[in-house]
């Protein structure tokens, strides 16, 4: 199986090739402008679920695979206050970002995001300073509802989980790079 984003301006956002069958599917996160915005994707082959999130603005979508076709189940997106559209282009508010990573566990869609209420950092100054990375993961159910926000107590760079448990593995800074594990 192979999945990639299509060219800007295409009618659909993704192209996949599964068992020799090519299909085009998916919606643009900002449908007014058919441009790619920078996304993280994760595919759970056990359940046939494909999750998409953006690091440019708050966005989360879930697709379900049936044979070689993916169908959008739902999407959550921020108000247009995080970006403006001008001259057929999108200008994002660089002070606010979306998710830095995404994965799925047995019961949750997990995003690595900053809890803006407790940590209102200007994202445009973070760059590669690990100490300023988010230290919270957001847990969503498979219908798109935010269930809880978990503060893991250290800045996190990457996350991964398996589909048969709710164990989350992380690469973080404590202050050196560490591999950490958390039961959700």
C-alpha positions in Angstrom: 0.0 0.0 0.0 1.2 3.5 -0.9 -0.4 6.8 0.1 0.8 10.3 -1.0 -0.6 13.8 -1.2 -1.7 14.9 -4.7 -0.5 18.0 -6.6 -1.8 21.4 -5.4 -5.1 22.1 -7.1 -6.2 18.5 -7.6 -9.8 17.8 -6.7 -8.7 15.4 -3.9 -6.0 15.6 -1.2 -4.6 12.0 -1.4 -3.7 9.4 -3.9 -3.3 5.7 -2.9 -2.2 2.5 -4.6 -3.5 -0.6 -2.9 -2.9 -4.0 -4.6 -2.4 -2.3 -7.9 -5.6 -0.2 -7.6 -5.1 3.5 -7.8 -7.6 5.8 -6.1 -7.9 9.5 -5.3 -9.7 10.6 -2.2 -9.7 13.1 0.7 -10.6 16.7 1.4 -8.4 19.7 1.6 -8.2 20.9 5.2 -8.9 24.4 3.8 -11.2 23.8 0.9 -11.2 27.4 -0.4 -7.6 27.0 -1.5 -6.5 23.7 -2.8 -3.0 23.7 -1.4 -1.1 21.3 0.8 -0.6 22.8 4.3 1.8 20.5 6.0 0.4 17.4 7.6 1.2 14.4 9.8 -0.5 11.2 8.9 -0.8 7.8 10.6 -2.3 4.6 9.2 -3.6 1.8 11.4 -3.7 -1.2 9.1 -5.4 -3.4 11.7 -8.5 -1.2 11.7 -8.1 0.4 8.3 -8.1 3.9 9.8 -6.1 6.8 8.5 -5.7 10.0 10.6 -4.5 13.3 9.4 -3.5 16.4 11.4 -1.7 19.6 10.5 1.2 21.3 12.2 0.2 24.7 10.6 -3.2 25.1 12.4 -5.5 23.0 14.6 -6.9 20.2 12.3 -7.8 16.6 12.7 -9.5 14.2 10.3 -10.2 10.4 10.3 -10.7 8.3 7.2 -11.8 4.6 7.0 -10.5 2.2 4.4 -13.0 -0.2 2.7 -11.1 -2.4 0.2 -9.0 0.2 -1.7 -11.2 3.2 -1.1 -10.9 5.7 1.9 -13.9 7.6 3.1 -13.9 10.6 5.4 -15.6 9.8 8.7 -15.2 13.2 10.3 -13.0 16.2 10.6 -12.3 18.8 13.3 -10.8 22.2 12.4 -10.2 25.5 14.0 -12.0 28.7 13.1 -10.5 30.8 10.3 -8.9 33.1 13.0 -5.7 31.0 12.7 -5.1 32.0 9.1 -6.2 34.4 6.3 -6.7 33.8 2.6 -5.3 36.4 0.3 -4.5 36.3 -3.4 -5.2 32.6 -3.6 -2.8 31.8 -0.8 -3.0 30.9 2.9 -1.1 32.9 5.5 -1.0 31.2 8.8 -0.7 32.8 12.2 2.8 31.5 13.1 2.2 32.1 16.8 -0.3 29.2 17.0 0.4 25.7 15.6 -1.5 22.5 15.3 -0.3 19.1 16.3 3.4 18.2 16.2 2.7 14.5 15.8 -0.2 12.0 15.7 -0.7 8.2 16.4 -3.4 5.8 17.4 -3.7 3.4 20.3 -6.3 0.9 21.3 -8.8 3.5 22.6 -7.4 6.8 21.5 -6.3 9.0 18.6 -3.3 10.8 20.2 -2.0 14.1 19.1 1.1 15.9 20.4 -0.2 19.5 21.0 0.4 22.5 23.2 -2.3 23.1 25.9 -2.7 26.8 25.1 -4.6 27.5 28.3 -1.7 26.3 30.5 1.2 27.0 28.1 0.5 30.0 25.8 3.9 30.0 24.1 4.4 32.0 20.9 5.2 29.1 18.5 7.2 31.4 16.2 10.0 31.6 18.7 10.3 27.9 19.6 12.2 26.8 16.5 14.5 23.8 17.6 14.6 24.7 21.3 13.6 21.4 22.8 12.8 23.0 26.2 10.0 24.9 24.5 8.3 21.9 22.9 4.8 20.9 24.0 4.6 18.6 27.0 0.9 17.6 26.5 -0.8 14.9 24.5 -4.5 15.2 23.6 -6.6 12.0 23.7 -9.5 11.9 21.3 -12.0 9.0 20.9 -12.6 7.5 17.5 -15.6 9.8 16.9 -13.5 12.9 17.3 -14.4 14.0 20.8 -11.5 15.3 23.0 -11.5 13.1 26.1 -8.6 14.5 28.0 -5.3 16.3 27.9 -2.3 14.6 29.6 0.7 16.5 30.7 3.7 14.1 30.6 6.0 16.4 32.5 8.6 17.0 29.9 8.9 18.4 26.4 8.1 15.8 23.7 9.4 15.6 20.2 7.8 12.4 18.8 5.1 9.9 19.9 4.0 6.4 18.9 1.6 3.8 20.2 0.4 0.3 19.2 -3.2 -0.5 18.3 -3.5 -3.3 20.9 -2.8 -1.2 24.0 -2.9 2.3 25.4 0.8 2.5 26.0 2.4 5.7 24.6 6.1 5.8 23.7 7.7 9.2 23.4 11.0 10.8 22.6 11.5 13.8 24.8 14.0 16.1 26.5 14.7 15.6 30.2 17.1 17.7 29.6 18.9 15.2 27.4 17.0 13.1 24.8 15.1 10.3 26.5 12.8 7.5 25.5 9.7 7.5 27.8 6.7 5.3 28.2 3.3 6.3 29.6 0.1 4.2 30.2 -2.9 6.3 29.1 
